[in-house]
Amino acid sequence: MTRCGVLACMLAVCTLGLAQPVVAQNNAGELSVGYSFLANDDLAVNQKNLPLGFFFDSAFELNDWISIAGDLTGHFKRGIEPSASLDRVVPPIQTQDFQAFSFNRPETGFCSPRLQDCKVHIQTISAVGGPRFHVPAGRARPFVHIMAGATRSLRKIEFFGHTSTNLTIQPGGGISVDVTDFTAIRIQGDYRRVFFPEPDQTKPGDFPSLVSKDGADYQDFTISVGVVFKLGERP
């Protein structure tokens, strides 16, 4: 899905929504579920997109303009071929604690020479929450939000598994358009920043989990499309 295609879809949905008469939004809350695509991922050396994903979102509406929302997303990619061009970029490490050094060894450092046909599996699970601001416009409801929470990351290279849970901020926005009185469709885009710690190579035993090389934060982008289910009415 290209950026131009996403923008075109959002513009079309917005145009359809604005063409409808203004109606009051008086829902107590809503649940949303659908597909999510993640771009610019850094868990694998030669794989930047995670095409398999989902999102689950819930929101409690304070009024027509503000709600408190929570967002759970998961993105996956399995069977990634290791990047052969990076073989042995990092010299072999003479230790049995392979996991402690996962941040500075490319995938092929684990796959060669003994594991000639290994695969890389990566996944991220993110849970964030925060305020969401709506702009009622007929049957359409554009919105923006800023959320914070945590992301659980996994990079598995054959039988070597490396995980990490890190602070995450996720600003974004989108638009929901009513289909019926109880359902709507949603398109949403988010910027996600995952704060990875900087490794201390003088104390490798203190870093048994996945960390980011040079302490660089991950900067991901997600596009989500799904269905919204409206719940009840505010008192």
N, C-alpha and C positions, 0 to 999 in steps of 0.2 A: 504494500500500500504506500503510494508516494505521498509527499506532503501536499502537492497540488490536488491530488484526488481527495485527500481528507478535507482540505479547505473548501473544495467545491461541494462536497457532501454537507458540510456544516452550513455553508451559505444557502444551499437549497432548502435544508430543513428550517433554517431561520426565516427564510422568505415565506414558506408555507405557514409557519406559525404566526407571523406578523399579519398575514392576510385574514386571520380569523378575528372575530370580536373579542374584546377583553372580557375575561371571566375571572371570578374570584378564586384564589387558591386558599383552601381552608383545610388541608389535610393535616392530620396529626403527625404523620411521618410517611416514610416510603422505604421500600427495599428494592435494590437493583442488582441484576446479575447479567453476565454476558462475557464476551470475548475480549481479551486484552493482548496487545502486541508490544514487546519491549525492544527498544533500539539502543545502541551504543553501550552494550554490556561489555565488561572487561574481565569476566571470570575465566574465559578461554582466550588464548593468544590469538587465534585466527577465526573467532566467531563473534560477531558484533550484534547479531539479532537473535532474539528468542521468540520464534513464531508461535509456540504453543503456550497459551496462557488463559487465565480467567480473572474476573473481578467479581467481588461481592461487596455491595455498598449498602449502608443503612443510614438513615437521617431522621432526627427528631426536630420538627419544625417549631420554632419559637413564635414566628409570625410569618407574614407573606414574604419577608425580605431576608430573614436569617434562620439558619438551622444549624444544629450540631451534627456533624457527619462522621462516620467511621468507614474506612476503606480497607479491604483485604484483597490482595492480588498475589497471584502465583504465576511464574514463568519458567519454562523448561526447555531444554534441548539435550537430546541424547544421541549417542553415536557419532560424536564430532571427531573427524580425523585430526590427529596431531599435526602441528606445523613442522614439516620436515626441515624447513630452512633454518629453524632455530635449534637444531640438534647440537647439544654440547656447547651452547653459548656460555653456560655457567659451568665451571670446572666441577668434576665429581666431588661430592662431599663425603669425607670419611667418617661416617657416623651411622648408627642404626636408627637414630631418631629422624626418619625421613619427613614426618609431618611437621616438625619444628622448622624445617627449611623450605616449606612449600612456596613461600613467597618469592624466592629468588631462583627457582628452577622452572624452565618451560616444560610443557607437556612431554616433549620428546626426551627430556632428561629422565623421565620415569619409564618411557616406552622403549628405550633402546639401552643396551643391546639385547637384554634378555626378553623383554616384552615387545616383540616385533609387531604384533597385530592388536595393540591396545586401543581403546576408545576413551573419549572424554565425555563425562556427563555433568551438566551444570543445571542449577535451579536457584531461584530466589523466591522467598515468601516475604511479603511486606505487609505490616499492619500499622496504619496511621489513622489519626483522627484530628478534628479541629473544626473551626467555624466555616460555614459555607454561606455565601451572599448571593441572593437571587434577584433577578429583575423580571417581574411578571410582564409579559407582552403577548396578550391573547393566549393562544394555546401553546405558545412557546415560553420556556423559562431559561434564559441564559443564566449562567452562574459562574462564580469564581470561588476558590477556596484556598486556604493554606493549612496544611496538615503536618503533623510530626508524629514520629513513632519509631519503629525499629524494622530492620530488614535482616532476615536470616539467609545467608548465602552458603551454597554448597558447590564445591568443585571436586568431582570424583574421577580419578584416573586409574582405571582398573580397580584394584583393591585398596588404593590409597585414597582415603576420604578426608577432605579438609573443609571445615565449617567455620562460620563466624556470624555473630549477631552484632549489628552496629546501629547507632543513632541515625535516623533518616528524617529529612524534611522533604515535603512534597507539595509545592504550589501548583495550581492548575486551574482548569475551567472547562466549560462545555455548554451544552444546551440539551434540554429535554423538551419534547414535543408531544402533546396529548394525542393518544390514539382513541381512547374511550375515557369515560369518567373515572376509570379505575386503573388505567394503564397508560404508559407513555414509552417512547423510544428515546435513547440517550446516546450522544456522542461526546466523548470526554478526552482531553489531552492533559498530560501532567509532566512536569520536570521533577526528577527525583535525584536528590544528592545523598549518597550514603557515605558517612564519615568513617573511613578506615584508619586505624592507628598506624603510626610509623614503626616499623620493626626495629628492635634493638639487637643487632647481630652479635653483640658481646654477651648476650644472655639468651641463647637459643632455646633453652629449656622453659623460658617464661612465655613462649609463643607456640603452643601446641596446636593452634587453630590457624585458619586461613587469615592472612593479613595482606595488605596491599603493598606491592613493591614501592619503595621510596615514600610510603605513607600517602600516596595520592588518593584523594576521594574519588568514588565512582559517581559519574554523572549520567544518569539514564533518562530516557524519554519513553513515555507510554501513550498508546492510543487505544481507547476502549469503546466498544459499541455494545449496547445491551437493552434490556427491557426494564422498565420501572413499574413497580406495583405500589399503588397508593393505599395507605392504611388509615381508615377512620377519619374523624373530623376533630379539629381542635375545639375545646369547650368554649 
